[in-house]
Amino acid sequence: MSEIIRYSAGSFVLIVLELLYFKIADRFNIIDKPNQRSSHSIPTIRGGGIIFLFAILLWFATNNFSHPWFTLGAFLIAVVSFLDDLGEQPARLRLMVQLIAFLLMGWEAELYEQSVWLSMIMLIIGVGTINAFNFMDGINGITGIYSLVNLVTLLLINNSLVHFTDDSLLIFSIIGVLIFLFFNFRKKARCFAGDVGSVTIAFIQLFLLIQLVKTTGNYGWIFLFLIYGTDSVITIVYRLTRKENIFKAHRTHLYQYFSNELGFSHLTVSVIYGALQLIINILLSLFLLTSSAWFALILMLTVGTIYLIIRELTLKKIGSKGLIM
């Protein structure tokens, strides 16, 4: 009963904090205004994903101040990302803060007591994950739905397969995502996640992933990010072949083609991406702990091949309609 009261009270506090942020954003014009690279057409509050930081801080305060280094890392990376939402910050500053946050996360997860290879691999995955979530946060609902799928999957794994983290961390994160989705998963979103949202929720999931990999010793769990990873990596390669600046805003992710050029609803595309990752998560949960590395390799190659086929067919369809690619 005490846990139910804790989560109910926490939900109420988070809703109040999110609504208070909306007031502040309106007052100080923290608004995302559409441009030629945007997938939206009306000005919308930016930075609504700050609720993910609020959720972690609330969990920290009500959970005997557990995982202080992780919480500090989440706070630092959220702050610099929020400042970037207010006005572009120097790349060196963002990189420095992200590096510090990752080091704090690694310290919390006791990565440095493990092999050097594990630390290096997880650092590389961390940088890729943060950027993938940031790149993929371009249409209503996609960040929230994708994160919800992964967090619920991790909660089920934690309770049925292998215990690797505190349930309450997962539940507070899920509550934050659900509240965000209430305001974002709409045809006309009340708010966008912003860099503060996409980067912070990626940081949270990365910490959980590191704990899971460390507990099981199985790197295959990184495929909890397989759909985002596939779209991000192949899009980067595609843009490099066209000699484009990969750090510039663009609309060449597959989900952007679906929603912008082909006219699919943002909500439909977001659900599709979440559903595909859910299928992968189910396969991982069923087979990964008992199968060899071949399973993970076959899964990656299969998803990559299907993605390339769909992307090629989509580009041909766009080209046949005379639309801009």
C-alpha positions as CSV (number, residue, x, y, z in Angstrom):
1,M,0.0,0.0,0.0
2,S,2.8,2.4,0.9
3,E,4.3,1.9,-2.6
4,I,1.0,2.6,-4.3
5,I,0.7,5.8,-2.3
6,R,4.3,6.7,-3.2
7,Y,3.7,6.3,-6.9
8,S,0.3,8.0,-6.8
9,A,1.8,11.0,-5.0
10,G,4.8,11.0,-7.3
11,S,2.5,11.1,-10.3
12,F,0.6,14.0,-8.9
13,V,3.8,16.0,-8.2
14,L,5.1,15.3,-11.7
15,I,1.9,16.5,-13.3
16,V,2.0,19.7,-11.3
17,L,5.7,20.2,-12.2
18,E,5.0,19.7,-15.9
19,L,2.1,22.1,-15.9
20,L,4.3,24.6,-14.0
21,Y,7.0,24.2,-16.7
22,F,4.4,25.0,-19.4
23,K,3.6,28.2,-17.6
24,I,7.3,29.1,-17.4
25,A,7.8,28.2,-21.1
26,D,4.9,30.3,-22.2
27,R,6.2,33.2,-20.1
28,F,9.8,33.1,-21.4
29,N,8.9,32.0,-25.0
30,I,10.6,28.6,-24.8
31,I,8.8,27.7,-28.0
32,D,9.8,25.5,-31.0
33,K,8.9,27.5,-34.1
34,P,8.5,25.4,-37.3
35,N,11.0,25.8,-40.2
36,Q,11.7,24.1,-43.5
37,R,13.3,21.1,-41.7
38,S,10.6,20.7,-39.1
39,S,7.9,18.0,-39.1
40,H,5.4,20.2,-37.4
41,S,3.5,23.3,-38.6
42,I,2.5,25.2,-35.4
43,P,4.6,26.7,-32.6
44,T,4.9,24.3,-29.7
45,I,6.4,24.4,-26.2
46,R,9.9,23.0,-26.3
47,G,11.6,21.1,-23.4
48,G,8.5,19.2,-22.1
49,G,10.8,16.2,-21.7
50,I,12.3,18.0,-18.6
51,I,9.8,15.8,-16.8
52,F,12.2,12.9,-17.2
53,L,14.7,14.7,-15.0
54,F,12.0,15.6,-12.5
55,A,11.0,11.9,-12.3
56,I,14.6,10.9,-11.6
57,L,15.1,13.6,-9.0
58,L,11.8,12.6,-7.3
59,W,12.8,9.0,-7.3
60,F,16.2,9.9,-5.8
61,A,14.6,12.0,-3.1
62,T,12.1,9.2,-2.1
63,N,14.5,6.2,-2.4
64,N,17.0,6.9,0.2
65,F,19.2,8.9,-2.2
66,S,20.1,5.8,-4.2
67,H,22.6,6.0,-7.1
68,P,23.9,9.5,-6.4
69,W,26.5,9.5,-9.2
70,F,24.0,8.4,-11.8
71,T,21.5,11.0,-10.6
72,L,24.2,13.7,-10.7
73,G,25.1,12.6,-14.2
74,A,21.5,12.8,-15.3
75,F,21.2,16.3,-13.8
76,L,24.3,17.6,-15.5
77,I,23.4,16.2,-18.9
78,A,19.8,17.4,-18.6
79,V,20.9,21.0,-17.6
80,V,23.3,21.4,-20.6
81,S,20.7,19.9,-22.9
82,F,18.1,22.3,-21.6
83,L,20.5,25.3,-22.1
84,D,20.9,24.0,-25.7
85,D,17.1,24.1,-26.1
86,L,17.2,27.8,-24.9
87,G,20.0,28.7,-27.3
88,E,22.7,26.6,-29.1
89,Q,25.6,25.9,-26.7
90,P,29.2,25.3,-27.8
91,A,29.8,21.8,-28.9
92,R,32.8,21.6,-26.6
93,L,30.7,22.4,-23.6
94,R,28.1,19.8,-24.5
95,L,30.7,17.1,-25.1
96,M,32.6,17.9,-21.9
97,V,29.4,17.7,-19.8
98,Q,28.3,14.5,-21.6
99,L,31.7,12.9,-20.9
100,I,31.5,13.8,-17.2
101,A,28.0,12.4,-17.0
102,F,29.1,9.1,-18.6
103,L,32.1,8.9,-16.3
104,L,29.7,9.4,-13.3
105,M,27.3,6.8,-14.7
106,G,30.2,4.3,-15.2
107,W,31.3,4.9,-11.6
108,E,27.8,4.3,-10.3
109,A,27.5,1.1,-12.4
110,E,30.9,-0.1,-11.2
111,L,32.1,-0.4,-14.8
112,Y,35.6,0.4,-13.9
113,E,35.8,-2.7,-11.7
114,Q,35.1,-4.8,-14.8
115,S,37.2,-5.3,-18.0
116,V,38.5,-2.3,-19.9
117,W,36.7,-3.6,-23.0
118,L,33.3,-3.5,-21.3
119,S,34.0,0.1,-20.2
120,M,35.0,1.2,-23.7
121,I,32.2,-0.6,-25.4
122,M,29.6,0.9,-23.2
123,L,31.1,4.3,-23.6
124,I,30.8,4.0,-27.4
125,I,27.3,2.7,-27.1
126,G,26.5,5.6,-24.8
127,V,27.6,8.3,-27.2
128,G,25.7,6.5,-30.0
129,T,22.6,6.1,-27.9
130,I,22.5,9.7,-26.8
131,N,22.8,10.9,-30.4
132,A,20.4,8.4,-31.8
133,F,17.6,9.4,-29.4
134,N,18.3,13.1,-30.2
135,F,18.3,12.5,-34.0
136,M,15.1,10.4,-33.8
137,D,13.1,12.8,-31.7
138,G,11.4,14.5,-34.7
139,I,7.7,13.6,-34.7
140,N,5.0,13.5,-32.1
141,G,5.1,10.4,-29.8
142,I,8.1,8.7,-31.1
143,T,10.4,9.3,-28.2
144,G,7.7,8.6,-25.6
145,I,6.4,5.4,-27.3
146,Y,9.9,4.0,-28.0
147,S,11.0,4.7,-24.4
148,L,7.8,3.3,-22.9
149,V,8.3,0.0,-24.8
150,N,11.9,-0.3,-23.6
151,L,11.2,0.7,-20.0
152,V,8.2,-1.7,-19.6
153,T,10.3,-4.5,-21.2
154,L,13.1,-3.8,-18.7
155,L,10.6,-3.8,-15.8
156,L,9.3,-7.2,-17.0
157,I,12.9,-8.6,-17.4
158,N,13.7,-7.3,-13.9
159,N,10.8,-9.2,-12.4
160,S,10.7,-12.4,-14.5
161,L,14.2,-13.1,-15.9
162,V,17.0,-11.5,-14.0
163,H,16.9,-8.8,-11.3
164,F,19.4,-6.1,-12.2
165,T,18.0,-2.8,-10.8
166,D,15.6,-1.2,-8.4
167,D,12.0,-1.5,-9.6
168,S,11.1,1.9,-8.4
169,L,13.7,3.5,-10.8
170,L,11.9,1.9,-13.7
171,I,8.4,2.7,-12.4
172,F,9.2,6.4,-11.8
173,S,10.7,6.6,-15.3
174,I,7.6,5.0,-16.8
175,I,5.4,7.4,-14.9
176,G,7.4,10.3,-16.3
177,V,7.1,8.9,-19.9
178,L,3.3,8.4,-19.5
179,I,2.7,11.9,-18.4
180,F,4.9,13.3,-21.2
181,L,2.9,11.1,-23.7
182,F,-0.3,12.6,-22.5
183,F,0.8,16.0,-23.7
184,N,2.9,14.9,-26.7
185,F,1.1,11.9,-28.2
186,R,-1.5,14.0,-30.0
187,K,-2.1,15.3,-33.5
188,K,-1.3,18.7,-32.2
189,A,1.2,18.2,-29.4
190,R,1.1,20.4,-26.3
191,C,4.9,20.1,-26.0
192,F,8.0,18.5,-27.5
193,A,10.6,16.6,-25.6
194,G,13.4,18.9,-26.7
195,D,17.1,18.0,-26.3
196,V,16.6,17.9,-22.5
197,G,14.0,15.2,-23.0
198,S,15.5,13.0,-25.6
199,V,19.0,13.1,-24.1
200,T,17.8,12.6,-20.5
201,I,15.6,9.6,-21.3
202,A,18.4,8.1,-23.4
203,F,20.8,8.5,-20.4
204,I,18.3,6.8,-18.1
205,Q,17.8,3.8,-20.4
206,L,21.5,3.6,-21.0
207,F,22.2,3.3,-17.3
208,L,19.6,0.5,-17.0
209,L,21.1,-1.2,-20.1
210,I,24.5,-1.1,-18.5
211,Q,23.2,-2.7,-15.3
212,L,21.5,-5.4,-17.3
213,V,24.6,-6.2,-19.4
214,K,26.8,-6.2,-16.4
215,T,24.5,-8.5,-14.5
216,T,24.0,-11.0,-17.3
217,G,27.3,-10.6,-19.1
218,N,25.4,-10.6,-22.4
219,Y,26.0,-7.7,-24.8
220,G,23.1,-8.7,-26.9
221,W,20.8,-6.6,-24.8
222,I,22.1,-3.5,-26.7
223,F,19.5,-4.6,-29.3
224,L,16.9,-3.0,-27.1
225,F,17.9,0.0,-29.1
226,L,18.0,-1.9,-32.5
227,I,15.3,0.0,-34.4
228,Y,16.7,3.5,-33.4
229,G,20.2,2.3,-34.0
230,T,19.4,0.9,-37.5
231,D,17.6,4.0,-38.6
232,S,20.3,6.3,-37.2
233,V,23.4,4.4,-38.5
234,I,22.0,3.8,-42.0
235,T,20.8,7.4,-42.3
236,I,24.3,8.7,-41.4
237,V,25.9,6.4,-43.9
238,Y,23.4,7.5,-46.5
239,R,24.1,11.2,-45.8
240,L,27.8,10.7,-45.9
241,T,27.5,9.1,-49.4
242,R,25.8,12.3,-50.5
243,K,28.6,14.4,-48.9
244,E,26.1,16.1,-46.5
245,N,27.0,17.6,-43.1
246,I,25.6,14.9,-40.7
247,F,25.5,17.4,-37.9
248,K,23.0,19.7,-39.8
249,A,19.2,19.3,-39.3
250,H,17.6,17.2,-42.0
251,R,14.5,15.1,-42.9
252,T,16.1,12.0,-44.3
253,H,15.3,9.4,-41.6
254,L,12.9,6.8,-42.7
255,Y,10.3,7.8,-40.2
256,Q,10.6,11.4,-41.6
257,Y,10.0,10.2,-45.1
258,F,6.9,8.3,-43.9
259,S,5.5,11.3,-42.0
260,N,6.6,14.2,-44.2
261,E,6.8,13.0,-47.8
262,L,4.3,10.1,-47.7
263,G,1.8,11.8,-45.3
264,F,1.5,9.1,-42.7
265,S,0.2,10.3,-39.3
266,H,3.0,11.1,-36.8
267,L,1.2,8.9,-34.3
268,T,0.9,6.0,-36.6
269,V,4.6,6.1,-37.5
270,S,5.5,6.4,-33.8
271,V,3.4,3.4,-32.9
272,I,4.9,1.4,-35.8
273,Y,8.5,2.1,-34.5
274,G,7.5,1.2,-31.0
275,A,5.7,-2.0,-32.1
276,L,8.7,-3.2,-34.1
277,Q,11.0,-2.6,-31.1
278,L,8.5,-4.5,-28.9
279,I,8.7,-7.5,-31.2
280,I,12.5,-7.4,-31.0
281,N,12.4,-7.1,-27.3
282,I,10.1,-10.1,-27.0
283,L,12.5,-12.2,-29.1
284,L,15.5,-11.0,-27.0
285,S,13.6,-12.0,-23.8
286,L,12.7,-15.4,-25.1
287,F,16.0,-16.4,-26.7
288,L,18.9,-14.2,-25.8
289,L,19.8,-15.7,-22.4
290,T,19.9,-19.3,-23.8
291,S,21.2,-18.7,-27.3
292,S,24.6,-18.1,-28.8
293,A,25.9,-14.9,-30.3
294,W,24.6,-16.1,-33.7
295,F,21.1,-15.2,-32.6
296,A,22.0,-11.6,-32.0
297,L,24.0,-11.5,-35.3
298,I,21.1,-13.0,-37.4
299,L,18.7,-10.6,-35.7
300,M,20.8,-7.6,-36.5
301,L,21.3,-8.6,-40.2
302,T,17.7,-9.4,-40.6
303,V,16.5,-6.1,-39.3
304,G,19.1,-4.2,-41.3
305,T,18.2,-6.0,-44.5
306,I,14.5,-5.4,-44.1
307,Y,15.1,-1.7,-43.2
308,L,17.3,-1.2,-46.4
309,I,14.6,-2.8,-48.6
310,I,11.8,-0.6,-47.1
311,R,14.0,2.5,-47.4
312,E,14.8,1.8,-51.0
313,L,11.1,1.2,-51.9
314,T,10.1,4.3,-50.0
315,L,12.7,6.5,-51.9
316,K,11.4,5.1,-55.2
317,K,7.9,5.9,-54.2
318,I,8.8,9.4,-53.2
319,G,10.8,9.9,-56.4
320,S,7.9,8.7,-58.5
321,K,5.7,11.3,-56.9
322,G,8.2,14.0,-57.6
323,L,8.6,14.8,-53.9
324,I,11.8,16.3,-52.4
325,M,14.1,13.8,-50.8
